[in-house]
């Protein structure tokens, strides 16, 4: 009997430790997710542009394809790579993030370039070229997953850095919770955004209450403009995030003059406004300068991509007939 009581006491102790560990994981995941909030917002802003122009019935399937790709990227690729790099080769993290940041700068700058030069039919990469709807959908999904991978890498890296020092498995479980939670939040929000016009149309056609029908019509009229705005925000977000990754990476590599100048200029701008607005103005100024740097770098990368990277890309992955 005494042996059974001792066993039950041990089981209760293990359960208590497990419960404490779960609480610690949840708390660490919440803190890490909060640290990555800026990148999460960028991810949510960038994604809707990839479903723009498709039939309404294809919007949710496209979002689900991108979300599945995001889950796989975070859990099956980025999580183990992040843990291995953090524990065995932390010096590699900054250069790899900078490569991703450079791609974001290139993609954002290319969107603006094609807007400024609307008659230019040149496409740097194969997935930029038009085609039949099914093929175009696959290419858009592939492009979205590629962009999501880079933003997810930043989210996971920021989250990993925000996790308090602990053992390998605690970090792994916490990072997995962050990745899953953020993906659900981002693509749930994206689904709500892109289907809002359909909800508004249903309200306008089926509600027996005049105010609700009017509200539905208002949603239908507003959403195209909102989607256009979101596309602009998404492009700006790519430039901002890409530029900030490069600036921060240069600081990590010991080249801090650009980051210091941006910080000093943002600080100076913040002190030209009332104290209540200082924090916001400093953040906005820094984000704007990171974005301008990202745009300039992206414009430099466009000819490099078309003359060097694209030929290599096509040689390695020739387009199928």
C-alpha positions as CSV (number, residue, x, y, z in Angstrom):
1,X,0.0,0.0,0.0
2,X,2.8,2.4,0.9
3,X,4.5,1.6,-2.4
4,X,1.3,2.5,-4.3
5,X,1.0,5.8,-2.4
6,X,4.6,6.6,-3.2
7,X,4.0,5.9,-6.8
8,X,0.9,8.1,-6.9
9,X,2.9,10.8,-5.2
10,X,5.6,10.6,-7.8
11,X,3.0,10.7,-10.6
12,X,1.4,13.8,-9.0
13,X,4.8,15.4,-8.9
14,X,5.5,14.6,-12.5
15,X,2.1,16.0,-13.5
16,X,2.8,19.2,-11.6
17,X,6.2,19.6,-13.3
18,X,4.5,19.0,-16.7
19,X,1.8,21.5,-16.0
20,X,4.4,24.1,-15.0
21,X,6.4,23.4,-18.2
22,X,3.2,23.8,-20.3
23,X,2.6,27.2,-18.6
24,X,6.2,28.2,-19.2
25,X,5.9,27.2,-22.9
26,X,2.7,29.1,-23.4
27,X,4.1,32.2,-21.6
28,X,7.3,32.1,-23.6
29,X,5.4,31.6,-26.9
30,X,3.2,34.6,-26.1
31,X,6.2,36.8,-25.4
32,X,8.1,35.6,-28.5
33,X,5.0,36.1,-30.7
34,X,4.6,39.7,-29.4
35,X,8.3,40.4,-30.3
36,X,7.6,39.3,-33.9
37,X,4.4,41.3,-34.2
38,X,5.9,43.7,-36.8
39,X,6.8,40.9,-39.2
40,X,3.4,39.2,-38.6
41,X,1.7,42.4,-39.7
42,X,3.9,42.5,-42.8
43,X,3.0,38.9,-43.6
44,X,-0.7,39.6,-43.3
45,X,-0.4,42.7,-45.5
46,X,1.7,41.0,-48.2
47,X,-0.4,37.9,-48.8
48,X,-3.7,39.2,-50.1
49,X,-2.1,40.6,-53.2
50,X,-1.4,37.0,-54.4
51,X,-5.2,36.2,-54.7
52,X,-6.0,39.5,-56.4
53,X,-7.6,38.9,-59.8
54,X,-8.7,35.3,-59.3
55,X,-12.3,34.1,-59.3
56,X,-14.0,34.3,-55.9
57,X,-14.4,30.6,-55.7
58,X,-10.6,30.1,-56.0
59,X,-9.7,32.6,-53.2
60,X,-10.0,30.4,-50.2
61,X,-8.4,27.4,-51.9
62,X,-5.4,29.6,-52.8
63,X,-5.1,30.9,-49.3
64,X,-5.3,27.3,-47.9
65,X,-2.5,26.3,-50.3
66,X,-0.3,29.2,-49.1
67,X,-1.2,28.5,-45.5
68,X,-0.2,24.8,-45.9
69,X,3.1,25.9,-47.4
70,X,3.6,28.3,-44.5
71,X,3.0,25.5,-42.0
72,X,5.5,23.2,-43.7
73,X,8.1,26.0,-44.0
74,X,7.9,27.0,-40.3
75,X,7.6,23.5,-38.7
76,X,9.5,21.2,-41.1
77,X,12.2,23.5,-42.4
78,X,12.7,26.7,-40.4
79,X,12.2,25.3,-36.9
80,X,14.9,22.6,-37.1
81,X,17.2,24.9,-39.1
82,X,16.7,27.7,-36.6
83,X,17.4,25.5,-33.6
84,X,20.5,24.0,-35.2
85,X,21.9,27.3,-36.2
86,X,21.2,28.9,-32.8
87,X,22.9,26.1,-31.0
88,X,25.8,25.2,-33.4
89,X,26.3,28.1,-35.9
90,X,24.7,31.3,-34.7
91,X,27.1,33.3,-36.9
92,X,25.3,32.1,-40.0
93,X,21.9,33.5,-39.0
94,X,22.6,37.2,-40.0
95,X,24.0,36.5,-43.5
96,X,21.1,34.1,-44.3
97,X,18.5,36.6,-43.1
98,X,20.2,39.3,-45.2
99,X,19.8,37.1,-48.3
100,X,16.1,36.9,-47.6
101,X,16.0,40.6,-46.9
102,X,17.6,41.3,-50.3
103,X,15.0,39.2,-52.0
104,X,12.2,41.2,-50.4
105,X,13.8,44.4,-51.5
106,X,14.1,43.1,-55.0
107,X,10.5,41.9,-55.2
108,X,9.1,45.2,-53.7
109,X,11.2,47.3,-56.0
110,X,10.3,45.2,-59.1
111,X,6.6,45.8,-58.4
112,X,7.2,49.6,-58.3
113,X,9.3,49.4,-61.4
114,X,6.6,47.7,-63.4
115,X,4.1,50.2,-62.1
116,X,6.4,53.1,-63.3
117,X,7.1,51.3,-66.6
118,X,3.8,49.8,-67.5
119,X,4.7,48.9,-71.1
120,X,7.7,46.9,-70.1
121,X,6.9,43.2,-70.8
122,X,10.1,41.9,-69.5
123,X,9.8,39.4,-66.6
124,X,12.8,38.6,-64.5
125,X,11.7,35.2,-63.3
126,X,9.4,32.7,-65.1
127,X,6.7,32.9,-62.5
128,X,6.2,36.6,-63.4
129,X,5.0,35.7,-66.9
130,X,1.3,35.5,-67.6
131,X,-0.3,32.1,-68.5
132,X,-3.5,30.1,-68.3
133,X,-5.5,30.5,-65.0
134,X,-4.5,27.2,-63.5
135,X,-0.9,27.6,-64.3
136,X,-1.0,31.2,-63.1
137,X,-2.5,30.1,-59.8
138,X,0.2,27.6,-59.2
139,X,2.9,30.2,-60.0
140,X,1.2,32.8,-57.7
141,X,1.0,30.2,-54.9
142,X,4.7,29.3,-55.4
143,X,5.6,33.0,-55.3
144,X,3.5,33.6,-52.2
145,X,5.1,30.6,-50.4
146,X,8.5,31.9,-51.4
147,X,7.8,35.4,-49.9
148,X,6.1,33.8,-46.9
149,X,9.2,31.7,-46.3
150,X,11.4,34.8,-46.0
151,X,9.0,36.6,-43.7
152,X,8.5,33.4,-41.7
153,X,12.3,33.0,-41.3
154,X,12.4,36.5,-39.8
155,X,9.4,35.7,-37.5
156,X,11.0,32.5,-36.3
157,X,14.4,34.1,-35.8
158,X,13.0,37.0,-33.8
159,X,10.9,34.6,-31.8
160,X,13.8,32.3,-31.1
161,X,15.9,35.3,-29.9
162,X,13.0,36.3,-27.6
163,X,12.7,32.9,-25.9
164,X,14.4,33.0,-22.4
165,X,17.4,30.7,-22.2
166,X,16.2,27.1,-21.7
167,X,16.8,23.6,-22.9
168,X,16.7,22.5,-26.5
169,X,13.2,20.8,-26.3
170,X,11.6,23.8,-24.5
171,X,12.9,26.1,-27.3
172,X,11.6,23.6,-29.9
173,X,8.1,23.3,-28.4
174,X,7.8,27.1,-27.8
175,X,8.9,27.9,-31.3
176,X,6.5,25.4,-32.8
177,X,3.6,27.0,-30.8
178,X,4.7,30.4,-32.1
179,X,4.8,29.2,-35.7
180,X,1.4,27.4,-35.6
181,X,-0.3,30.3,-33.8
182,X,1.1,33.0,-36.0
183,X,0.2,31.1,-39.2
184,X,-3.4,30.5,-38.1
185,X,-3.7,34.2,-37.1
186,X,-2.2,35.5,-40.4
187,X,-4.1,33.3,-42.8
188,X,-7.3,33.5,-40.8
189,X,-7.1,37.2,-41.1
190,X,-6.3,37.1,-44.8
191,X,-9.3,34.8,-45.5
192,X,-11.6,37.2,-43.7
193,X,-10.2,40.1,-45.7
194,X,-10.5,38.6,-49.1
195,X,-14.0,37.1,-48.5
196,X,-15.4,40.3,-47.0
197,X,-16.8,41.4,-50.3
198,X,-18.7,38.1,-50.8
199,X,-20.2,38.5,-47.3
200,X,-21.2,42.0,-48.1
201,X,-22.8,40.9,-51.4
202,X,-24.8,38.2,-49.5
203,X,-26.0,40.7,-46.9
204,X,-27.0,43.2,-49.7
205,X,-29.0,40.5,-51.5
206,X,-30.5,38.4,-48.7
207,X,-31.1,40.5,-45.6
208,X,-34.6,41.7,-44.9
209,X,-33.3,44.7,-42.9
210,X,-32.6,47.8,-44.9
211,X,-29.6,49.0,-42.8
212,X,-27.9,45.6,-43.1
213,X,-28.4,45.6,-46.9
214,X,-26.9,49.1,-47.1
215,X,-24.0,48.0,-44.9
216,X,-23.4,45.1,-47.3
217,X,-23.4,47.3,-50.3
218,X,-20.9,49.6,-48.5
219,X,-18.6,46.6,-47.9
220,X,-18.9,45.6,-51.6
221,X,-18.0,49.1,-52.8
222,X,-15.2,49.6,-50.2
223,X,-13.3,46.3,-50.6
224,X,-11.8,46.8,-54.0
225,X,-10.2,50.1,-52.8
226,X,-9.2,48.4,-49.5
227,X,-7.6,45.5,-51.5
228,X,-5.7,48.1,-53.6
229,X,-4.6,49.8,-50.4
230,X,-3.5,46.5,-48.9
231,X,-1.5,45.7,-52.0
232,X,0.3,49.0,-51.6
233,X,0.9,48.4,-47.9
234,X,2.1,44.9,-48.7
235,X,4.7,46.2,-51.2
236,X,5.8,48.9,-48.7
237,X,6.0,46.2,-46.0
238,X,8.4,44.1,-48.1
239,X,10.7,47.1,-48.7
240,X,10.5,48.1,-45.0
241,X,11.2,44.6,-43.7
242,X,13.8,43.8,-46.3
243,X,15.6,47.1,-45.7
244,X,15.5,46.7,-41.9
245,X,16.9,43.1,-42.2
246,X,19.8,44.3,-44.3
247,X,20.6,47.3,-41.9
248,X,20.4,45.1,-38.8
249,X,22.5,42.4,-40.5
250,X,25.2,44.9,-41.4
251,X,25.3,46.0,-37.7
252,X,25.6,42.3,-36.7
253,X,28.6,42.0,-39.1
254,X,30.2,45.1,-37.6
255,X,29.1,47.6,-40.3
256,X,27.0,49.9,-38.2
257,X,27.4,53.3,-39.7
258,X,24.1,53.2,-41.7
259,X,22.1,51.9,-38.8
260,X,23.5,54.5,-36.5
261,X,22.7,57.3,-39.0
262,X,19.2,56.0,-39.4
263,X,18.8,55.9,-35.6
264,X,20.1,59.4,-35.1
265,X,18.0,60.9,-37.9
266,X,14.9,59.1,-36.5
267,X,15.7,60.4,-33.0
268,X,16.1,63.9,-34.3
269,X,12.8,63.7,-36.2
270,X,11.0,62.5,-33.0
271,X,12.2,65.5,-31.1
272,X,10.6,68.0,-33.5
273,X,7.1,66.9,-32.3
274,X,5.3,67.0,-28.9
275,X,6.4,64.4,-26.4
276,X,3.2,62.4,-26.8
277,X,4.1,61.7,-30.5
278,X,7.8,61.1,-30.1
279,X,7.7,57.3,-30.0
280,X,5.5,57.0,-33.0
281,X,7.4,59.6,-35.1
282,X,10.7,57.9,-34.2
283,X,9.3,54.5,-35.3
284,X,7.7,55.9,-38.4
285,X,10.9,57.8,-39.4
286,X,13.1,54.7,-39.0
287,X,10.6,52.5,-40.9
288,X,10.5,55.1,-43.7
289,X,14.3,55.2,-44.0
290,X,14.6,51.5,-43.9
291,X,12.0,51.3,-46.7
292,X,13.8,53.9,-48.8
293,X,17.1,52.0,-48.4
294,X,15.3,48.8,-49.3
295,X,13.8,50.4,-52.4
296,X,17.2,51.8,-53.5
297,X,18.8,48.4,-52.9
298,X,16.0,46.7,-54.8
299,X,16.4,48.9,-57.8
300,X,20.2,48.1,-57.8
301,X,19.3,44.3,-57.7
302,X,16.8,44.4,-60.6
303,X,19.5,44.6,-63.3
304,X,21.7,42.1,-61.4
305,X,18.8,39.7,-61.2
306,X,17.9,40.1,-64.9
307,X,21.5,39.8,-66.2
308,X,23.0,37.3,-63.8
309,X,20.5,35.5,-61.5
310,X,17.7,35.0,-64.0
311,X,19.9,33.2,-66.6
312,X,21.3,31.0,-63.9
313,X,17.8,30.3,-62.6
314,X,16.5,29.4,-66.1
315,X,19.5,27.1,-66.7
316,X,19.0,25.2,-63.4
317,X,15.2,25.1,-63.7
318,X,14.2,25.3,-67.4
319,X,10.6,26.2,-68.0
320,X,8.6,23.1,-69.1
321,X,6.8,23.3,-72.4
